[in-house]
Amino acid sequence: MDDSKTTHFGASTVPEDEKAGMVRDLFSDVANKYDIMNDVMSVGIHRIWKEAMMDWLAPRAGQKLLDVAGGTGDVSFKFLRRAGSGHATVCDLTEGMLVEGRKRAEAAQLADSLDWVVGDAMHLPFEDNTFDVYTISFGIRNVTRPQEALNEAYRVLRPGGRLMVLEFSQLPNPMMQKAYDLYSFNVIPRMGQVIANDRDSYQYLVESIRNFPDQETFLDMVKQAGFGNAKYRNLTMGIAALHSGWKL
């Protein structure tokens, strides 16, 4: 009897133990176009969302950040600039993404304050109670079991540490959601074909957004991981959402 568990990979159902490899392959293929991809997916608004994330996070000097699914280092660079001093560890499943991040000019300027580590969000290669802040941006919906990633976030944060998740989400208005879905499923994969010569990766990303839990459901998952004072804020009417929690 085959009792292997399955999970979503976009609109497909795949064995759980295969998803991480499929995600790694996808992001290896798009690593050198990833920043353009984010611009396409969000019509450039992801940059504003990340600034909103930093506004709520309010980085402080000397803090240690773990940025999971941190890819090309976007969030870590913003965090270090806001903090003034501190340290950021960029952790990603895909080595190619980290290689692209290291090539960026900011990486050279901030080299002493940055580490780049290949790692899985569900099995982080770090000790308990290590970091002051944990961030994951547009990454947790690609994790095979998001609850395990949240549990790991809780484990590696110090008491008093902060979780911040930025992810595409669900619009509260059904008509607006329908219009957004029409745009997502019809326009974004075509743009991916034109800009990155890669329709399939963009198709997966659109499908993965639709499979991700809504704001309230995900908030319950954050609480289940042990985080206190957990809450969320919608961004751009709920196209994306920020979830925050504290290890109290």
RABEL-V431487 format. One record per residue. SS is DSSP state (@ for helix, = for strand, . for the rest). PSI is psi in degrees with one decimal (none if undefined). D_FIRST is the distance of its C-alpha to the first C-alpha in Angstrom with 2 decimals. Layout:
ss=SS psi=PSI d_first=D_FIRST
ss=SS psi=PSI d_first=D_FIRST
This chain:
ss=. psi=134.4 d_first=0.00
ss=. psi=111.0 d_first=3.81
ss=. psi=21.2 d_first=6.17
ss=. psi=142.3 d_first=9.16
ss=. psi=155.0 d_first=12.21
ss== psi=165.0 d_first=14.59
ss== psi=174.4 d_first=18.37
ss== psi=139.7 d_first=21.46
ss== psi=93.0 d_first=23.28
ss=. psi=-127.4 d_first=26.28
ss=. psi=-3.9 d_first=25.33
ss== psi=157.7 d_first=22.05
ss== psi=126.0 d_first=18.58
ss== psi=156.9 d_first=17.17
ss== psi=138.2 d_first=14.62
ss=@ psi=-40.6 d_first=16.54
ss=@ psi=-3.5 d_first=16.88
ss=@ psi=-15.8 d_first=18.63
ss=@ psi=-44.7 d_first=21.13
ss=@ psi=-42.3 d_first=23.63
ss=@ psi=-37.9 d_first=24.09
ss=@ psi=-40.9 d_first=24.63
ss=@ psi=-42.8 d_first=27.15
ss=@ psi=-44.2 d_first=28.83
ss=@ psi=-42.5 d_first=29.24
ss=@ psi=-48.9 d_first=30.66
ss=@ psi=-23.4 d_first=33.19
ss=@ psi=-39.8 d_first=34.10
ss=@ psi=-34.6 d_first=35.08
ss=@ psi=5.5 d_first=37.19
ss=@ psi=-44.9 d_first=38.56
ss=@ psi=-1.6 d_first=42.09
ss=@ psi=11.2 d_first=42.17
ss=@ psi=-41.1 d_first=40.45
ss=@ psi=-36.6 d_first=43.66
ss=@ psi=-39.7 d_first=44.68
ss=@ psi=-44.8 d_first=41.25
ss=@ psi=-38.4 d_first=41.82
ss=@ psi=-42.5 d_first=45.26
ss=@ psi=-48.2 d_first=43.90
ss=@ psi=-35.6 d_first=41.09
ss=@ psi=8.6 d_first=43.57
ss=. psi=38.5 d_first=46.83
ss=. psi=-7.2 d_first=48.01
ss=. psi=-17.8 d_first=47.64
ss=@ psi=-29.1 d_first=45.02
ss=@ psi=-40.0 d_first=48.04
ss=@ psi=-40.3 d_first=49.64
ss=@ psi=-40.6 d_first=46.42
ss=@ psi=-34.1 d_first=46.20
ss=@ psi=-38.8 d_first=49.83
ss=@ psi=-37.5 d_first=49.11
ss=@ psi=-45.2 d_first=46.33
ss=@ psi=-36.2 d_first=48.92
ss=@ psi=-44.1 d_first=51.46
ss=@ psi=-35.5 d_first=49.18
ss=@ psi=-36.8 d_first=48.01
ss=. psi=66.6 d_first=51.62
ss=. psi=142.6 d_first=50.98
ss=. psi=150.8 d_first=53.36
ss=. psi=137.1 d_first=54.97
ss=. psi=-2.5 d_first=53.14
ss== psi=152.2 d_first=49.69
ss== psi=120.3 d_first=46.54
ss== psi=138.5 d_first=44.08
ss== psi=116.5 d_first=40.45
ss== psi=101.2 d_first=39.64
ss== psi=145.0 d_first=35.89
ss=. psi=34.8 d_first=34.79
ss=. psi=-9.8 d_first=38.53
ss=. psi=-115.1 d_first=38.53
ss=. psi=9.8 d_first=42.12
ss=. psi=5.2 d_first=43.66
ss=@ psi=-54.2 d_first=45.17
ss=@ psi=-39.1 d_first=44.65
ss=@ psi=-41.6 d_first=45.57
ss=@ psi=-45.3 d_first=48.82
ss=@ psi=-42.7 d_first=49.75
ss=@ psi=-48.2 d_first=48.94
ss=@ psi=-37.0 d_first=51.11
ss=@ psi=-42.6 d_first=53.99
ss=@ psi=-40.3 d_first=53.97
ss=@ psi=-30.5 d_first=53.71
ss=. psi=-42.8 d_first=56.52
ss=. psi=154.0 d_first=55.08
ss== psi=-164.2 d_first=51.69
ss== psi=140.3 d_first=48.57
ss== psi=134.0 d_first=45.49
ss== psi=117.7 d_first=42.23
ss== psi=118.8 d_first=40.38
ss== psi=128.1 d_first=36.66
ss== psi=148.9 d_first=34.44
ss=. psi=-26.1 d_first=31.15
ss=. psi=112.6 d_first=33.06
ss=@ psi=-34.3 d_first=35.80
ss=@ psi=-34.1 d_first=37.51
ss=@ psi=-42.2 d_first=38.22
ss=@ psi=-37.9 d_first=39.85
ss=@ psi=-43.4 d_first=41.88
ss=@ psi=-40.4 d_first=43.21
ss=@ psi=-43.0 d_first=44.10
ss=@ psi=-24.9 d_first=46.06
ss=@ psi=-17.7 d_first=48.11
ss=. psi=149.1 d_first=49.47
ss=@ psi=-39.5 d_first=53.03
ss=@ psi=-33.8 d_first=52.14
ss=@ psi=-38.7 d_first=49.89
ss=@ psi=-41.9 d_first=52.93
ss=@ psi=-30.6 d_first=55.14
ss=. psi=18.8 d_first=52.67
ss=@ psi=-38.4 d_first=51.27
ss=@ psi=-18.3 d_first=52.35
ss=@ psi=8.7 d_first=50.51
ss== psi=139.1 d_first=47.17
ss== psi=148.0 d_first=44.10
ss== psi=118.2 d_first=41.32
ss== psi=128.7 d_first=37.92
ss== psi=124.5 d_first=34.58
ss=. psi=161.4 d_first=31.95
ss== psi=129.8 d_first=28.89
ss=. psi=-27.2 d_first=29.72
ss=. psi=-12.8 d_first=26.70
ss== psi=71.4 d_first=27.80
ss=. psi=136.4 d_first=31.57
ss=. psi=49.0 d_first=33.41
ss=. psi=155.3 d_first=36.20
ss=. psi=160.9 d_first=37.46
ss=. psi=151.3 d_first=37.52
ss=. psi=49.4 d_first=40.62
ss=. psi=-35.6 d_first=41.72
ss== psi=152.9 d_first=42.58
ss== psi=-31.5 d_first=44.92
ss== psi=139.5 d_first=43.26
ss== psi=124.9 d_first=39.78
ss== psi=148.7 d_first=39.62
ss== psi=122.7 d_first=36.93
ss== psi=118.9 d_first=38.14
ss=. psi=33.6 d_first=36.02
ss=. psi=-30.3 d_first=33.18
ss=@ psi=-22.6 d_first=31.03
ss=@ psi=-14.3 d_first=29.51
ss=@ psi=-6.3 d_first=28.10
ss=. psi=138.5 d_first=26.37
ss=. psi=-46.9 d_first=22.57
ss=. psi=92.0 d_first=23.01
ss=@ psi=-33.9 d_first=26.72
ss=@ psi=-38.3 d_first=26.80
ss=@ psi=-34.9 d_first=26.04
ss=@ psi=-41.0 d_first=28.85
ss=@ psi=-39.4 d_first=31.19
ss=@ psi=-40.5 d_first=30.34
ss=@ psi=-37.3 d_first=31.19
ss=@ psi=-45.0 d_first=34.37
ss=@ psi=-42.9 d_first=35.41
ss=@ psi=-45.4 d_first=34.81
ss=@ psi=-13.0 d_first=36.94
ss== psi=145.3 d_first=39.74
ss== psi=156.2 d_first=42.73
ss== psi=131.5 d_first=43.83
ss== psi=-1.3 d_first=45.81
ss== psi=163.5 d_first=43.74
ss== psi=134.0 d_first=42.96
ss== psi=138.0 d_first=39.88
ss== psi=120.1 d_first=40.55
ss== psi=124.8 d_first=37.99
ss== psi=122.7 d_first=39.25
ss== psi=149.2 d_first=36.86
ss== psi=145.5 d_first=37.09
ss=. psi=-155.3 d_first=36.73
ss=. psi=136.3 d_first=37.39
ss=. psi=136.6 d_first=40.84
ss=. psi=-19.5 d_first=41.81
ss=. psi=118.5 d_first=43.63
ss=@ psi=-38.9 d_first=41.44
ss=@ psi=-41.9 d_first=44.04
ss=@ psi=-38.6 d_first=44.35
ss=@ psi=-41.5 d_first=40.57
ss=@ psi=-43.0 d_first=40.51
ss=@ psi=-41.2 d_first=43.32
ss=@ psi=-39.2 d_first=41.65
ss=@ psi=-41.2 d_first=38.38
ss=@ psi=-45.1 d_first=40.49
ss=@ psi=-48.8 d_first=42.09
ss=@ psi=-50.8 d_first=38.89
ss=@ psi=-25.6 d_first=36.89
ss=@ psi=-35.8 d_first=39.90
ss=@ psi=-45.9 d_first=42.15
ss=@ psi=-46.8 d_first=40.20
ss=@ psi=-35.8 d_first=38.01
ss=@ psi=-41.6 d_first=41.23
ss=@ psi=-37.8 d_first=43.09
ss=@ psi=-39.3 d_first=40.35
ss=@ psi=-44.0 d_first=40.87
ss=@ psi=-46.7 d_first=44.63
ss=@ psi=-42.0 d_first=44.85
ss=@ psi=3.5 d_first=41.97
ss=. psi=41.0 d_first=41.08
ss=. psi=84.4 d_first=37.54
ss=@ psi=-40.7 d_first=36.45
ss=@ psi=-41.5 d_first=32.67
ss=@ psi=-41.4 d_first=32.90
ss=@ psi=-36.1 d_first=35.15
ss=@ psi=-44.5 d_first=32.98
ss=@ psi=-45.4 d_first=30.03
ss=@ psi=-40.0 d_first=32.41
ss=@ psi=-45.5 d_first=33.64
ss=@ psi=-37.3 d_first=30.18
ss=@ psi=-31.6 d_first=29.17
ss=@ psi=-42.3 d_first=32.27
ss=@ psi=-27.0 d_first=31.29
ss=@ psi=-7.8 d_first=27.85
ss=. psi=144.2 d_first=29.52
ss=. psi=151.8 d_first=30.34
ss=. psi=175.9 d_first=33.90
ss=@ psi=-47.0 d_first=36.59
ss=@ psi=-40.4 d_first=36.29
ss=@ psi=-43.5 d_first=32.50
ss=@ psi=-35.7 d_first=32.77
ss=@ psi=-41.3 d_first=35.72
ss=@ psi=-35.8 d_first=33.60
ss=@ psi=-39.5 d_first=31.12
ss=@ psi=-44.0 d_first=34.15
ss=@ psi=-39.1 d_first=35.30
ss=@ psi=-31.2 d_first=31.92
ss=. psi=-11.7 d_first=32.13
ss=. psi=-3.1 d_first=35.40
ss=. psi=138.1 d_first=38.02
ss== psi=168.6 d_first=41.20
ss== psi=40.6 d_first=43.75
ss== psi=135.4 d_first=41.02
ss== psi=171.2 d_first=42.23
ss== psi=160.5 d_first=42.04
ss== psi=133.1 d_first=44.51
ss== psi=144.9 d_first=44.04
ss== psi=135.5 d_first=45.43
ss=@ psi=56.6 d_first=46.89
ss=@ psi=14.4 d_first=46.05
ss=@ psi=3.1 d_first=42.42
ss=. psi=-37.5 d_first=41.44
ss== psi=164.5 d_first=40.65
ss== psi=148.8 d_first=40.62
ss== psi=126.4 d_first=41.41
ss== psi=134.7 d_first=39.65
ss== psi=143.4 d_first=41.43
ss== psi=161.1 d_first=40.74
ss== psi=140.7 d_first=42.31
ss=. psi=95.3 d_first=41.09
ss=. psi=none d_first=43.62
